[in-house]
Amino acid sequence: MKSFKNLTAIIALFLILSIPANAQLGFKPFKHFSVGVELGTTGVGFEVGTTLHSMVNLRGGFTFIPYTYSTDFDIDYDFSAVNELRERYSSELAQAGINLNNLNSTVDLDAKSGIYNGKILVDFHPIPTSGFHVTAGLYFGKDRIVTVEGGSETLKTLYDANILIQNNPGWGIQPFDAGIVIGDNTIEPDARGYIDAGIKINKVKPYVGIGFGRAVPKKRVGVQFDMGCMFHGKPTIISKNGDVTDLLNDELDSSGFVDIMNKITVYPVLSLRVTGRIL
């Protein structure tokens, strides 16, 4: 973070000191513009660029990673407690509208990417005739980058059965665990029979990097390559239903995505863009 602030300060100071020189040379900021498309580790996206200075370009854009994954999860609950409810309190269950006779053994959950980022970046070209540049700026977007959600009527029925037990302590039946069990963790549903969990990072993510090529090409079409680091902070697991670390690791990504993300606070950025000059 300190290196990012230092680099930003250097670029800002350079721009302030160079304004008179640009005026003398007849250089006008925002005179040239470009549009581009990109592909990289931040996903696919588009960008617009403009010239601020003979050695500085400004660019902004939007990137996203489309991703959806769906799989079945086993539903686990105390079968003996459910059977006891059926046998001893069938009339009370019927009165409460709870049917324990047709319970499913699995539920389908979806994992969706929430990696959508806007960005504002400044490219500084220390050698005016070269495409080499140093870049500093910000990515900003949703803080919840992965969402795991879904539910079923069975989960809702089990939740309602537990509420009925809690409201009738005289029955002598203890509320039971019911939900999605992964390892030692039970992911319990909410009142709708719904599972809602995800991975959260910072909304604003500073970026520093280097690259080759120009945001506004000298010719009609150009290519730009960048590599750097996005400082997104330590990802945290969030859930309205319990601890979902094992759920995400074991079922949604066998490569251990969550374990890796929990150990790094910097996201590597590699991107390739094709840009076209429009002015």
N, C-alpha and C positions, 0 to 999 in steps of 0.2 A: 504493500500500500504506500509506503514511504517513497519508493522509487517512482511509482505512478504520479504522486504529487509533485515530485521534483521535476519529472519530465514535462508535466503539464505546465508548471511554472516557467520552465525554460522556453517552451513554445510560446506561451503568452507574452513573455518578455521580448522574445524575438519579434513577434507581430507588432507590438507597440513601438519598438525601436525602428522597425523597418517601414512604418507608414510614410514618413517623409521621403525615404528613398524610393518607394513605389510611386509616390506622386511625381517625383522628379523624372522617373523613367517612363511615366505615362501609363503605368500599369493600373488597370481598373479591376477591383474585386467583383466577383459575381458576373464577370463578362462571359465566361464560358461554362457550359453545363454538359452533363452526360447522364446516361441511364445505363444500368447494367443488371445482369442476372448472375447469381452465384450458386455454388455448391460447395459444401464443406462440413466440418464437424458440428457446426451450429445449425445445419440443415440446408434447406433450399431457401432462396430469397431473392429480393431485388434491391437495387440501390440507386440513389441519385447523387451526383457529385458536382462540385463547382470549385472554381479557383478563388482563393482568398489573397494569394500572394504569388509571386513568381516561384517561390519555393514551398508553398503551403497549399494543400487542397483540403476541402471540407466535404465529407460525405455522410449520408444518413440512409437508413433503410430498415428492412424488416426481414427476419429469418424465422423459420419454424421447422420442427421435426415432426412429421406425421407418423403416428405409431398407435396401433391398437392391438391388444392381445387378449384372447378370451380362452378360458379353460374351466373345467369342472372341478369343484372342491367337494370333498366328503363332508357331510353334515353329521356331527357327533352329538349324542345326548344320552342321558341316563334312561336306558330302556326299562329298567325295573320300576323307576318312578313313574314313567309314562304309563306302563301297564297297570300300576296300582291306581292311578287316576282313572283310567278307563273302567276298571272293575268296580271301584268303590264310589266314584263320584260322577257317573255318566250323566245323571240328570242335571247336576250343577254345571257340568261342561256344556251340555246342550243349551241350558238357560243362558250361558255366557257366549254362546255361538262358537264354541271351540270344538273342532273335530280332530281327534287324534288317531283316526283310523286310516288315513291315507297320507302318510308322511313320506316325502321323498328322501332319498339317501344322499343326494348331491345337489349342488347349486352352482350356477354358472356366474363367474365374475369377470369383469372387463378391466384391463389396465390400459389407460390412455395417457399419451404424452401431453404435457402442458407446456412444452418448451417453445414458447413464442417470445421473440425478443425484438424490440426496436433498438436502434443504435445510432449514435452520433460519434463520428471519429474524425480526427485531424491527422493528415499525413504531412510530415515534414521531410522535404528532400534536401539533405545537406549539400548535395552536388546538383545544381540546377539542371545540368545536361543529362543526369542519370535518372533511371526509374527507381533506384533504391530509395526507400523511405523508412522513417521511424514513425510509429503510429501510437497515439494515446486517445482515449475516449471512454465512452460509457455504453454498455448494453443495459437495457431495462425491459422488464416484462413481468409475467406472472411468477409468483414465488412458489407456487405448487407445480412442480415439474412432472410428477407422475401421480395419477389418481387411480386407485383401485376401488371399484364399486360394483354393487349389484345386490340382489336380494331374491327372496322367494316366499311363497305362501307358507311353506313348511317352517322357515325361520320365524316368520311372524306368529304362526300358531304356537311354536315352542315358547316364544317370548310371552305371549298372552297366557299360556299355561303357568309359567313361572309367576306372573303377576297375580293370577288367581290363587296360587299356593300361598304367596306372601300375604294376601288379604284374608286368608283363612288359616291362621296358625293352629287352630284347634284340630285340624286334620292330622297333624303329626307327620307331615311330609315336608322335607327340607327342599327349598329351591335348588334346582340342579343346573349344572353347566350345560349350555346348549349353544352351538355355533360351529364355527370353522376352527378345527384344532390342528395346529402345525407344531410339531415338537412338543414343548412344554407350555405353549401358549394357546389360549382359547380366544378367538376373535368373536365376540358376541354381537348380535344384531341390535339395532335400535328398535323402537316401538313399531316401526314400519316393516321390520324383518329385513333391514337393509344394512349392508356393510359399506363403510365409507372411510377410506384411508389414503395415505399418499406420502410423497417425499417433498420437503420444502427447502428452498434456498432463499438467498437475498433477492429482493426485487431489483435493486440497482447493483450492477456488476462492473467495476472498473476494468479497463482493458489496456494492455501495452503489448506492442509487438513490432516486428519489422516486416518488410515486404519488398516486392519488385513490381514495377509497372506504375501507371498513373491512373488516378481516379478519373481524370479528364484527359483522355489520350490526345497526343499531338496530331495523330492521323484520325481518320473517321472511326476506326475500330481498334480497340486495344485489349490486351490481356493483363490482368493484375493478380498476383499471388501474395498471400499474407500468411504469416505464422506468428502466434503470440499466445498470451494467457489471459483468460477471463477469471477474475477473482470473485467467485460466487458465494464464498463463505461455506461453513460446514453444513452439509445437508442434514436435516432432521426428519425423523419419522413422525408423522402426525396421524391421529385417528380419533374418531368419535367412539370407537368400539373397543380399544385396547391396543396392545403392543403388536405391531404388524411387521416387525423386522424379519422374522422367520418366514412369514407369509410371502413377502416380496421376494426374498432370496430363494426359498425352496421351490416355489410354485411358478413365479412369474419370470425368473431369469436364472437359469442354471449356471450362468457364468459368474454369479456373485456380484451383480451390478451394485447392489446396495452396500455390500461390504467395501467395495472399491471406493464408492462415492463418499462413504463415511470417513475415509482415511485421507481424502484430498480436499483442499479448499480452492484449488485452482483447476479450471477446465481448459485443456489445450484447444487452441483454435487454429485450424488450417482451412484456408478457403481459396477457391479459384473463381475469378470473375471474368466475364466477357463484357466489356463496356463499349458504348457507342456515343460518340460526340454529337450533340444535337445543336450546339451553338458555338 
